[in-house]
Amino acid sequence: MTQELLDEVVRQRIRGLRVARGWTLDTLADRCYLSASTLSRIETGHRRIALDQLVPIAAALGTTLDQLVEPEGDDDVVIRPEPEARPGSTTWLLSRERDRRGVTVAKMRITPERETGEPGVHPGYEWFTVLSGTIRLALGERTILVHEGQAAEFPTMTPHSIHAHEGPAEILTIFDHDGEKAHLPGHRQTPKGHEKTDT
């Protein structure tokens, strides 16, 4: 991205953040100790943006300088998941590392060959939807069949485990932070997710 294009992106971000907060130029000017006319010229491209101006503008808008000047490109949008396989299951991480929302999104393919372990417990909730096949969810004393097109959400302090029922199944699942630690141990600590996964 050229400097001119980056400058335009930064101007759009400043104006977009200001408008989203319902602030006038005067309101932002009071918060970042610049004049409203200076901010107007920055937003419209009639004044070159100086680093010593961006720092207080970013702080006033509740963001960081890095986020304000981060270049745009396909890599900040497109995620290219790499499969992580172990006997009976394959996992594709569909969210970025250090996801700001505090959740991990993954697609999993589970086959009947998957090892049957002891049901696990951890704080929080889990959610999944079945993309294909049927999932057998062991939840406490219950065994629940979740079919293609259906979804399940449950408290994870109840002992739980999931298995493919009578053939392969694929699910889309969302873990909160505790679920990620329990089911994807070490996944976020190594490059390209070389650690094994579990659910």
C-alpha positions as CSV (number, residue, x, y, z in Angstrom):
1,M,0.0,0.0,0.0
2,T,1.4,3.4,-1.0
3,Q,1.8,6.2,1.5
4,E,-1.0,8.2,-0.2
5,L,-3.4,5.3,0.2
6,L,-2.4,4.7,3.8
7,D,-2.9,8.3,4.6
8,E,-6.4,8.1,3.1
9,V,-7.2,5.0,5.1
10,V,-6.1,6.8,8.3
11,R,-8.2,9.8,7.5
12,Q,-11.3,7.6,7.0
13,R,-10.6,5.8,10.2
14,I,-10.4,9.0,12.2
15,R,-13.6,10.4,10.7
16,G,-15.4,7.0,11.0
17,L,-14.4,6.6,14.7
18,R,-15.4,10.2,15.5
19,V,-18.8,9.9,13.7
20,A,-19.5,6.5,15.3
21,R,-19.2,8.2,18.7
22,G,-21.5,11.0,17.7
23,W,-18.7,13.6,18.2
24,T,-18.4,16.9,16.3
25,L,-14.9,18.1,15.3
26,D,-15.0,20.5,18.3
27,T,-15.6,17.5,20.7
28,L,-12.7,15.6,19.3
29,A,-10.5,18.7,19.2
30,D,-11.2,19.3,23.0
31,R,-10.2,15.7,23.7
32,C,-6.9,15.7,21.8
33,Y,-5.9,19.3,22.3
34,L,-5.9,20.2,18.6
35,S,-7.9,22.8,16.9
36,A,-11.1,21.8,15.1
37,S,-9.8,23.5,11.9
38,T,-6.7,21.3,12.1
39,L,-8.8,18.2,12.5
40,S,-11.0,19.2,9.6
41,R,-8.0,19.6,7.3
42,I,-6.6,16.3,8.4
43,E,-9.9,14.5,7.7
44,T,-10.4,16.1,4.3
45,G,-6.8,15.6,3.2
46,H,-5.9,19.3,3.1
47,R,-3.2,18.9,5.8
48,R,-0.5,16.2,6.0
49,I,-0.9,14.0,9.0
50,A,2.0,14.3,11.5
51,L,2.9,11.5,14.0
52,D,2.7,13.9,16.9
53,Q,-0.9,14.6,16.0
54,L,-1.9,11.0,15.5
55,V,-0.9,9.9,19.0
56,P,-3.3,12.2,20.9
57,I,-6.0,11.6,18.2
58,A,-5.8,7.8,18.6
59,A,-5.9,8.1,22.4
60,A,-8.9,10.4,22.3
61,L,-10.7,8.0,20.0
62,G,-10.0,5.0,22.3
63,T,-7.7,3.2,19.9
64,T,-4.0,2.8,19.5
65,L,-1.6,4.4,17.0
66,D,-0.8,0.9,15.6
67,Q,-4.5,0.2,14.9
68,L,-5.0,3.6,13.4
69,V,-2.1,3.2,10.9
70,E,-2.3,-0.5,10.2
71,P,-2.2,-1.1,6.5
72,E,-5.2,-2.7,4.8
73,G,-4.9,-5.9,2.7
74,D,-6.5,-9.3,2.2
75,D,-4.4,-10.8,5.0
76,D,-6.3,-8.9,7.6
77,V,-9.5,-10.4,6.3
78,V,-8.8,-13.8,4.8
79,I,-7.9,-16.7,7.2
80,R,-6.2,-19.7,5.6
81,P,-6.8,-22.6,8.1
82,E,-4.4,-25.5,8.1
83,P,-5.8,-28.9,9.1
84,E,-4.5,-30.5,12.4
85,A,-5.1,-34.2,12.4
86,R,-5.1,-36.9,15.0
87,P,-6.7,-40.3,15.0
88,G,-10.4,-39.9,14.4
89,S,-10.5,-36.1,14.1
90,T,-9.3,-33.2,12.1
91,T,-9.5,-29.5,13.3
92,W,-9.3,-26.3,11.3
93,L,-9.0,-23.1,13.3
94,L,-11.2,-20.4,11.7
95,S,-10.4,-17.5,13.9
96,R,-7.1,-15.7,14.4
97,E,-4.7,-16.1,17.2
98,R,-5.4,-13.7,20.1
99,D,-8.9,-13.1,18.8
100,R,-10.1,-9.9,20.4
101,R,-13.6,-11.3,21.1
102,G,-12.1,-13.9,23.4
103,V,-13.5,-16.9,21.5
104,T,-12.1,-19.6,19.2
105,V,-14.0,-20.7,16.1
106,A,-13.1,-24.1,14.6
107,K,-14.4,-26.7,12.1
108,M,-14.0,-30.3,13.2
109,R,-14.4,-33.5,11.2
110,I,-14.9,-36.4,13.6
111,T,-15.0,-40.1,12.6
112,P,-16.1,-43.2,14.6
113,E,-12.4,-44.1,15.0
114,R,-11.9,-41.3,17.5
115,E,-10.8,-42.5,20.9
116,T,-13.4,-42.5,23.6
117,G,-12.0,-40.7,26.6
118,E,-13.4,-39.7,30.0
119,P,-15.9,-36.8,29.7
120,G,-14.3,-33.5,30.7
121,V,-15.4,-30.5,32.6
122,H,-14.3,-26.8,32.6
123,P,-15.9,-23.4,33.3
124,G,-18.0,-21.7,30.7
125,Y,-20.3,-22.8,27.8
126,E,-19.8,-24.5,24.4
127,W,-21.7,-24.3,21.2
128,F,-21.6,-26.3,18.0
129,T,-23.7,-26.8,14.9
130,V,-23.6,-30.0,12.9
131,L,-22.7,-29.4,9.2
132,S,-23.0,-33.0,8.2
133,G,-23.6,-36.4,9.8
134,T,-24.8,-36.9,13.3
135,I,-23.0,-36.1,16.6
136,R,-23.5,-38.2,19.8
137,L,-23.2,-35.8,22.7
138,A,-22.5,-37.3,26.1
139,L,-23.7,-34.8,28.6
140,G,-23.7,-36.0,32.2
141,E,-26.0,-39.0,32.4
142,R,-27.6,-38.1,29.1
143,T,-26.7,-39.2,25.5
144,I,-28.1,-36.8,22.9
145,L,-28.1,-37.2,19.1
146,V,-27.6,-33.9,17.3
147,H,-28.4,-34.2,13.6
148,E,-27.3,-32.2,10.6
149,G,-28.6,-28.7,10.7
150,Q,-29.1,-28.8,14.4
151,A,-27.0,-27.0,17.1
152,A,-26.2,-27.6,20.7
153,E,-25.3,-25.3,23.6
154,F,-24.5,-26.5,27.1
155,P,-22.7,-25.6,30.3
156,T,-19.3,-27.2,30.4
157,M,-19.2,-27.8,34.1
158,T,-21.3,-30.8,33.2
159,P,-19.1,-33.7,32.1
160,H,-19.2,-33.9,28.3
161,S,-17.8,-35.4,25.2
162,I,-18.7,-35.6,21.6
163,H,-18.4,-38.4,19.1
164,A,-19.5,-39.2,15.5
165,H,-22.6,-41.4,15.4
166,E,-22.7,-44.1,12.7
167,G,-20.3,-42.4,10.3
168,P,-18.2,-39.2,9.9
169,A,-19.6,-35.9,11.0
170,E,-18.5,-32.3,10.7
171,I,-19.2,-29.5,13.1
172,L,-18.6,-25.8,13.5
173,T,-17.8,-25.0,17.1
174,I,-17.1,-22.0,19.2
175,F,-15.0,-22.2,22.4
176,D,-14.7,-19.5,25.0
177,H,-11.2,-19.0,26.6
178,D,-11.7,-21.8,29.1
179,G,-13.0,-24.2,26.4
180,E,-10.0,-23.4,24.2
181,K,-7.6,-24.2,27.0
182,A,-9.4,-27.5,27.7
183,H,-9.9,-28.7,24.1
184,L,-7.1,-27.1,22.2
185,P,-4.2,-27.4,24.6
186,G,-1.1,-25.4,23.5
187,H,-2.8,-24.6,20.1
188,R,-2.1,-20.8,20.4
189,Q,1.4,-21.1,21.7
190,T,3.1,-22.6,18.7
191,P,3.5,-21.3,15.1
192,K,0.8,-22.6,12.7
193,G,-0.9,-24.6,15.4
194,H,1.3,-27.6,15.5
195,E,-0.1,-28.9,18.8
196,K,-2.7,-31.6,18.9
197,T,-6.3,-30.8,19.4
198,D,-9.0,-32.5,21.5
199,T,-12.6,-32.1,22.5
